[in-house]
Every structure is written in C-alpha cells, then in structure tokens.
Amino acid sequence: MRRFDRWKKQCAVLVLCALIGIPVAAQTFTTVHSFTGVDGANPYAGLVQGLERDLYGTTIDGGAYGSGNVFRIDRLGNVTSIYDFCAQSNCADGQYPDSTLVLGPDGDFYGTTQNGGLYNYGSVFKISTSGVLTTLHSFDIVDGVSPYGALLFASNGNFFGTTNEAGACAGGGGCGTVFTISPQGKFKTLYNFCMESGCPDGEFPVGGLIEGSDGNIYGTTNAGGNSTCPGGGCGTIYRITPSGAFTTLHRFNNTDGAYPPPALVEVRKGLFYGTTAGGGANHDGTVFAMTAKGAFKTLHSFDGTDGSSPFVLTAGSDGNLYGTTLGGGNDDAGTIFNITPDGNLTTVHSFAQHFYYYFGGLTQGTNGKFYGTTYFGGPADDGTIYSLSTGLKPFVKVQPSVATEGAAVSILGNNLDSATNVTFNGTPASFQIISPTLVLATVPSGAESGMVEVIGPHYSLRSNVPFFVRP
C-alpha cells in the first residue's frame, strides 16, 4: 500500500478530517521554519530536545529521495537535514518516518519508519546527531506492519513500541502488536491484538506508550473494544507489563469519547490523561482522566467553538496540559489549548488557514517555550515548525521520567555547568556535570516521587513534570 493511501486510511480511522471552528484569541506565535521539500516535507511527528538543546524531528516526505528525513533545528532556527531515507537500495534503511524521535541514554535518537526496511513493512532505527543511521529491526508482517507511535525508553533499559497493523491476529480485524527492542536491536513481540472475534482488546494501536509510576506500560488503541462506533469499534486503553501480561482497562463507547490516537500522560502518580479524536457530548472529541485501576472520567467535551478532534497532550511546566486540535479556531484551522487537571480548558492560540493538521504533539523546550509542527502549510505547503511563548520560565527535564533507586538519569536544561545541588523531591542526590546542558544524577536511596530540582549560585530549576520512583 502506498504511504499516502495508508495515511488517508489512517485519517479516516482517526476521524480527523472533519474540521469545525469559531474565533479565539491569539498568543505569541512564531513560524520558525517552513519546509520546501528539499529539506523535508510534511512532518507528521513532534520534536525532541537533544543533549545540546537543539531540536530534532522527522518529515514523512521530501528530502533527497522523497521518502522523508531526520532534521535538526538549532536555537537560531536553522534547519539541517542529517539523514535522508531511501538512500539504500529498495529503501532497506527505511521510508516515511512518522514517529517522534526518542532520546536514548547514549545521546542517540531512536525512531521508526512506516515503510521500507528489508521487507518494506517498516523499521526501527537509531541515529546519531551527526547523521549515522543504524537499522535495528525490519518488520516482516508476522511481527507487525507500519509502526506509528513513538518509542518508549523504559526504566529497564529497553524500548517499547507498537505496530499499527498485522501480527499474528485471528479476529478478522486490522490487529497490531506491542513489542520491545533493546538498544542493540534484540526484538520481541509482547502482544498481538485482535486474537478474538470483534477485537474486544482493541486494534490499530497508533499511539505511543508510556511507562507508569508502577513500572507497567500503558497505551491506547484507535479502534476495537466496544463495537458502538463505526469502523470496528471506539478504541481502548490498556496496560501491559514489561513481560507481556495484558489488561484492557477501558473500552470507549462513543458517549465518553472515541478513537484515542495518542499516548497517555501521567501527571500525578497513578492518574493518566488523554484525548479522543471523536465522540463525547458533541462528537468533537474529549479530554479524559483515568486511574491505573481503570476508573474513568470525561473532563471536557469539545463543541467546535473551542476546537474539535484533539490530538496529543503534553504536560507543561505550569502543571497544566497542552494540546492541539485539528479543527476550530478563527479560520477553521485548529487551535492550541491548555487544560487544568480538573478540566478547565482555555484556547491559547488559533491557527490561520495556511497552518493545518497537527499530528505531532507539542514539545516544551527547557527554555520554557513550546514547539510543534504542522503537516501542511507554509509557502510551499510542505509543513512548518512553530514556537509558542506563554511566559513560562526555564526548567529541567529528566529522562527517563521513571526509574528505581540507584538508577542513573539524565537531566537536561540550560546553564547547568554551575550546578551545586540536585534533589529528588527534596532528597539530595549525587550528580556529575557533563556539559552546560546535561547533568547525570543517581536516584538517591529513600527518594520519593516528586519534582527534581537543580540548584546553582543564581538559579533554581525544577523539573517540568514529577519524577516517579518505581518500586
């Protein structure tokens, strides 16, 4: 299946193509870069901050061979393509990268391609900041097809991910899988969706995964579960252990939302937040909260005036959640919103007509600004990179965000070379200064989940989200 045909199919599954909107107030918004095809086109995924503070991302089209690329954007807004896919015969190196890159413990980035690889069903790769690419795995239908969601770097040192289709399913649906892979490429399928008729456990897991504070992995499927919705079901939320024990926590029924496309966010211990692209009181999508035991609550139903079809949520350093909608706004072109943990939603920016389709989640840089991408838009209509300043202050980001006592974690930020103390929820930790933007710290004995703080002679920087100490 051609990449664009599959994208159109995915758009239909996600119910993301119907857009509705009404006027909203604008904020400080800057178009940082407009793609022209040669430097990439149509960024489907969000951005990630590297160890040196530059941002990295992918485009699904364009580049030297028309099959997408990996790019870097520096603090001045200069974009450099560091790798163009399909450089190898038959695109053995991958084709059409569509997931947000993940920063690994080695400073390299890890991601997936929708097509290409040895069998043309997608791949898992790692890439250095200088553009050296290594293909870690090529999918072969039996172990999945077309990974969409971002990889998760977990506290056990391995990555977890999903494939959108195929695998060893038997229920007659689109299926999909959950897999784990080591940084060296050792691959294992953990779970095959849709092994039962009707896919009660879900199908089409297009979103990324997160590691919960309990050490389990949480994710969503875009269809399956409750058959109330057309197209194979309304979608599910599930939990899976690192060894593969699977539990369906919630089946959407359209009234409480439908078609959850993205990953969840854990803002407080054992409490997860997410969105659905459809369903809810007005059929325009929802924001919801759910406990680790599956207790579910709809926090907000979009109605078109405040946007429609929300996508990925991001936890901001102010304690609120930020996201984008594919519809709504002054020009019927989508919005950026924030929502408090108790459900109070505010539209912070309305996109103009030439910006549209915001599949990638917002990224908050450690300078406090948010960064994102648009699939189309810009003078060449090949997509853009933008920034949004809401007045939030600099902070530090801890990776991974879940670990056990004694584990080493990376702390990213600015001007960290003069750090004098690092604490985990008030407990002092041993640390090593690597560079002005990177500190390595050891989770101290007796530390409890909470904010990480880096203290210097003239500053105190807290983490943007709580760090969870895993049992």
C-alpha positions in Angstrom: 0.0 0.0 0.0 1.4 3.4 -0.9 2.3 5.7 2.0 -0.2 8.4 1.2 -3.0 5.9 0.6 -2.3 4.4 4.1 -2.2 8.0 5.5 -5.7 8.6 4.0 -6.9 5.4 5.5 -5.5 6.4 8.9 -7.1 9.8 8.7 -10.5 8.1 8.1 -9.9 5.7 11.0 -8.9 8.5 13.4 -11.9 10.7 12.3 -9.6 13.6 11.9 -10.7 15.0 8.6 -13.8 16.9 9.6 -13.0 20.4 10.9 -15.2 22.9 12.6 -14.3 26.2 14.2 -15.1 29.7 15.7 -13.0 32.7 16.7 -10.5 32.6 19.6 -7.8 34.9 20.9 -4.2 34.6 19.7 -1.0 34.3 21.7 2.7 34.9 20.9 3.2 32.6 18.0 6.2 32.4 15.6 6.7 30.4 12.5 10.3 29.2 12.9 10.7 27.3 9.7 8.8 26.4 6.5 9.8 23.3 4.7 10.4 23.4 1.0 10.7 19.7 0.0 14.5 19.6 -0.3 14.9 19.9 3.4 11.9 17.6 4.1 8.2 17.8 3.8 5.1 17.0 5.8 6.3 16.5 9.4 3.9 14.0 10.9 5.6 13.8 14.3 6.6 16.2 17.0 10.1 17.4 18.1 12.5 16.2 20.7 15.3 18.2 22.5 18.8 16.8 22.3 21.5 16.9 24.8 22.9 20.1 23.4 19.5 21.9 23.4 18.9 21.7 19.6 15.6 20.1 18.5 15.3 17.1 16.3 12.5 15.7 14.2 11.4 13.9 11.1 9.4 14.6 8.0 7.4 11.9 6.3 8.0 13.1 2.7 10.6 15.2 0.8 14.3 15.1 1.4 16.9 13.9 -1.2 14.9 10.8 -2.2 11.3 11.9 -1.5 10.9 9.5 1.4 11.4 11.7 4.4 14.3 12.6 6.6 15.7 13.3 10.1 16.5 17.0 10.7 18.0 19.2 13.3 16.9 22.8 14.1 19.2 24.9 16.1 18.4 27.8 18.5 18.6 30.3 15.6 16.0 28.4 13.6 18.5 26.9 11.1 17.3 23.5 9.8 19.8 20.9 8.7 18.8 17.5 7.2 21.1 15.0 8.9 19.7 11.9 7.1 17.6 11.3 4.0 15.7 8.0 3.9 15.7 5.6 1.0 19.4 6.2 0.5 19.9 2.4 0.2 18.7 0.1 -2.5 14.9 -0.8 -2.1 14.8 1.6 0.9 16.4 -1.0 3.1 17.2 1.9 5.5 13.5 2.7 5.9 11.0 5.0 4.3 8.5 7.6 5.6 9.5 8.2 9.2 6.3 9.1 11.1 7.0 8.9 14.8 8.5 11.4 17.3 12.2 10.6 17.9 13.2 9.4 21.4 16.4 10.4 23.1 18.3 7.3 24.2 20.7 7.0 27.2 23.6 7.1 24.7 22.6 10.5 23.3 21.5 9.0 20.0 17.9 9.2 18.8 15.5 6.2 18.2 12.6 6.1 15.9 10.5 4.1 13.4 9.6 4.3 9.7 6.2 3.4 8.3 7.6 1.6 5.2 10.9 0.4 4.0 13.3 -1.9 5.7 14.3 -5.3 4.4 10.6 -6.3 3.8 9.1 -2.9 3.1 6.8 -3.1 6.2 8.6 -0.5 8.3 11.7 -0.4 10.6 13.2 0.6 13.9 16.3 2.7 13.7 18.8 4.7 15.8 20.6 7.8 14.5 23.4 9.9 15.9 23.4 13.7 16.0 26.0 13.5 13.1 23.6 11.5 11.0 25.0 8.0 11.3 21.9 5.7 10.9 21.6 2.1 12.1 18.6 -0.1 11.3 17.8 -2.1 14.4 14.8 -4.1 13.1 12.8 -4.6 9.9 9.2 -5.7 10.3 8.0 -8.7 8.3 4.2 -8.8 8.7 4.4 -11.6 11.3 5.8 -9.2 13.8 3.8 -6.2 12.7 3.4 -3.6 10.0 3.6 0.2 10.0 4.7 1.5 13.4 3.1 4.9 14.0 3.5 5.7 17.7 6.7 7.0 19.3 9.0 4.5 21.0 9.2 4.5 24.8 12.6 4.3 26.5 11.7 2.4 29.8 13.5 2.2 33.1 14.6 -1.4 32.3 16.9 0.0 29.6 14.8 -1.3 26.6 12.4 0.4 24.2 8.8 -0.4 23.8 6.6 0.3 20.8 3.5 -0.7 18.8 2.8 -1.6 15.2 -0.5 -0.3 13.7 -1.4 -3.5 11.7 -0.7 -7.2 11.2 0.9 -9.6 13.6 -0.5 -13.0 14.5 -4.1 -11.9 14.8 -7.1 -14.1 14.2 -10.1 -11.9 14.9 -10.6 -10.6 11.3 -9.6 -7.0 12.2 -6.6 -4.8 11.5 -4.8 -6.1 14.5 -1.4 -4.6 15.5 1.2 -5.5 18.1 3.1 -4.4 21.2 6.9 -5.1 21.0 10.1 -4.5 22.9 13.5 -3.9 21.5 16.9 -3.4 23.1 19.3 -0.6 22.1 21.3 -3.2 20.3 18.3 -4.5 18.3 17.1 -7.6 20.2 13.4 -7.7 19.3 10.4 -9.5 20.9 6.7 -9.3 20.2 4.9 -8.9 23.6 1.3 -8.9 22.5 -0.9 -9.5 19.4 -4.2 -7.5 19.3 -7.5 -8.9 18.0 -6.9 -12.6 18.7 -10.7 -12.8 19.5 -13.6 -12.1 17.2 -14.7 -8.4 17.4 -11.3 -7.3 18.8 -12.5 -6.7 22.4 -8.9 -5.9 23.4 -8.6 -3.3 20.6 -7.0 -2.9 17.2 -4.9 -0.3 15.4 -2.6 0.9 18.3 -1.4 4.1 16.6 -0.4 6.0 19.7 2.8 5.8 21.7 3.3 4.2 25.0 4.3 5.5 28.4 5.8 3.8 31.5 3.6 4.4 34.5 4.9 5.1 38.0 4.1 1.4 38.9 6.5 0.1 36.2 3.8 -1.1 33.8 3.3 0.1 30.3 0.1 2.0 29.3 -1.3 2.7 25.8 -4.4 3.1 23.6 -5.8 1.5 20.5 -7.6 3.6 17.9 -10.3 1.0 17.3 -11.7 -2.2 18.6 -13.2 -2.7 22.1 -16.8 -1.6 22.1 -18.4 -2.0 18.7 -20.7 1.0 19.1 -18.6 3.1 16.8 -18.4 2.5 13.0 -15.2 1.2 11.5 -14.5 -1.6 14.0 -15.0 -0.1 17.4 -14.4 3.0 19.5 -10.9 2.2 20.9 -9.5 1.1 24.2 -7.0 1.9 26.9 -4.8 -0.9 28.1 -2.0 -1.9 30.5 0.8 -4.3 29.7 3.6 -5.5 31.9 7.2 -5.4 30.6 6.9 -9.2 30.3 3.7 -9.1 28.3 0.8 -9.6 30.7 -2.1 -7.6 29.1 -5.2 -6.0 30.7 -7.9 -3.9 29.0 -8.7 -1.0 31.3 -11.3 0.9 29.4 -13.4 0.4 26.2 -14.7 3.7 24.8 -18.4 3.8 23.9 -18.7 7.0 21.8 -20.6 8.8 24.6 -17.3 9.1 26.6 -15.2 9.5 23.5 -14.0 7.5 20.5 -10.8 6.9 18.6 -8.0 7.8 21.1 -5.0 8.4 18.8 -2.1 9.4 21.0 -0.2 8.3 24.1 -1.4 9.0 27.6 0.3 11.4 30.1 0.8 10.6 33.8 0.7 14.0 35.7 0.1 12.7 39.2 1.0 9.2 40.5 -1.5 6.7 39.1 -3.6 9.3 37.3 -3.4 9.4 33.5 -4.8 11.9 31.0 -5.5 11.6 27.3 -7.7 12.7 24.4 -10.1 11.1 21.9 -10.4 12.4 18.3 -14.2 11.8 18.2 -17.2 11.1 20.4 -18.1 12.9 23.6 -21.2 15.0 24.2 -20.8 16.9 20.9 -19.0 14.3 18.8 -16.0 16.6 18.5 -13.6 14.7 20.8 -12.8 14.8 24.5 -10.1 15.1 27.2 -10.3 12.4 29.8 -8.6 11.2 33.0 -8.2 7.6 34.2 -6.7 5.9 37.2 -4.3 3.0 37.0 -7.2 0.7 38.0 -9.4 1.9 35.1 -11.7 4.4 36.9 -12.6 6.8 34.0 -13.8 10.4 33.8 -14.5 12.7 30.9 -13.0 16.1 31.8 -14.0 18.0 28.6 -16.1 17.5 25.5 -15.1 19.8 22.6 -18.0 21.5 20.8 -16.4 23.1 17.8 -16.2 26.6 19.3 -13.2 25.5 21.4 -11.8 23.2 18.8 -12.5 19.7 17.5 -10.6 16.5 17.1 -7.8 17.0 19.8 -4.5 15.2 19.4 -1.5 14.5 21.7 -1.4 16.1 25.2 1.8 17.4 26.7 2.4 18.2 30.4 3.5 21.8 30.8 5.9 23.1 33.5 3.0 25.1 35.0 1.1 21.9 35.9 -1.4 22.2 33.1 -1.8 20.0 30.0 -1.3 21.4 26.5 -2.5 20.1 23.2 -3.7 20.9 19.7 -7.0 20.3 17.9 -7.3 19.6 14.1 -10.4 21.8 13.9 -11.8 25.0 15.3 -10.4 28.5 15.5 -10.8 31.7 13.6 -10.1 30.1 10.2 -11.4 26.7 10.8 -7.8 25.5 11.0 -7.3 24.2 14.5 -6.1 25.5 17.9 -3.6 25.1 20.7 -5.2 24.8 24.1 -4.3 24.2 27.7 -6.5 22.4 30.3 -6.1 22.2 34.0 -6.0 18.7 35.7 -9.6 19.3 36.8 -10.9 20.1 33.3 -10.8 23.9 32.9 -9.9 24.5 29.2 -8.5 27.6 27.6 -7.7 28.2 24.0 -4.3 29.9 23.8 -3.8 30.1 20.0 -5.9 29.9 16.9 -4.2 28.8 13.7 -4.6 30.7 10.4 -5.8 29.0 7.3 -2.3 28.1 6.0 -1.5 26.1 9.0 -3.2 22.8 9.4 -3.0 19.1 10.5 -1.1 19.0 13.9 -0.4 15.3 14.3 2.8 15.7 16.3 2.5 16.6 20.0 3.8 19.9 21.4 7.3 19.8 22.9 8.2 22.2 25.7 11.9 23.1 25.4 13.8 23.7 28.7 13.7 27.4 27.8 10.0 27.3 28.6 8.7 27.7 25.1 6.5 25.2 23.2 7.5 23.9 19.8 5.4 22.0 17.3 5.0 21.1 13.6 2.2 21.3 11.1 1.8 18.6 8.4 0.9 21.2 5.7 1.2 24.9 5.5 4.0 27.4 4.7 4.8 29.0 1.3 5.5 25.6 -0.3 2.6 23.9 1.6 5.2 21.3 2.8 4.7 22.0 6.5 6.2 24.2 9.2 7.9 24.3 12.6 6.5 26.8 15.0 7.1 28.1 18.6 4.6 29.4 21.1 5.7 31.5 24.1 3.3 31.6 27.0 5.6 33.2 29.5 6.7 30.0 31.2 10.1 30.0 32.8 13.1 27.7 32.1 13.1 24.3 33.8 14.9 20.9 33.7 13.8 17.8 32.0 14.6 14.3 33.5 15.0 11.3 31.2 13.7 8.7 31.7 10.9 10.1 33.9 10.5 6.8 35.8 13.4 4.9 37.5 14.3 2.9 40.6 16.6 4.0 43.4 20.2 3.8 42.4 19.4 4.3 38.7 21.3 6.9 36.6 19.2 9.5 34.9 19.9 12.4 32.5 18.8 16.0 33.5 18.6 18.4 30.5 18.5 22.2 30.9 20.4 25.4 30.5 23.5 26.8 32.3 23.8 23.6 34.3 27.6 23.7 34.4 27.5 25.7 37.7 25.1 23.4 39.5 25.8 22.9 43.2 22.9 20.7 44.3 20.5 18.2 42.8 17.5 16.9 44.8 14.7 14.4 44.1 11.6 15.7 45.9 13.9 17.3 48.5 16.3 14.3 48.9 19.9 15.2 47.9 21.4 13.2 45.0 24.9 12.6 43.8 25.5 14.1 40.3 28.1 14.7 37.6 28.2 17.8 35.4 28.7 16.7 31.8 28.1 20.0 29.9 26.2 23.3 30.3 23.1 21.4 29.1 23.5 18.0 30.8 23.8 16.6 34.3 23.8 12.9 35.2 22.3 12.1 38.5 21.7 9.0 40.6 18.3 8.5 42.1 19.0 8.6 45.9 18.1 6.0 48.4 14.8 6.9 50.1 13.7 9.3 47.4 10.0 9.7 46.8 8.2 10.6 43.6 8.0 14.4 43.0 9.9 17.2 41.4 13.6 17.1 40.6 15.4 20.4 41.3 18.8 21.6 40.2 20.3 24.5 42.2 23.1 26.8 41.2 24.6 30.0 42.6 22.0 32.2 41.0 19.2 29.9 40.0 16.9 27.0 41.0 15.4 25.0 38.2 12.6 22.5 38.8 11.5 19.6 36.5 8.5 20.2 34.3 6.7 17.1 35.5 7.1 14.9 38.6 9.8 12.2 38.5 8.3 8.8 39.6 10.4 6.5 41.7 9.4 3.0 40.6 9.1 0.1 43.1 
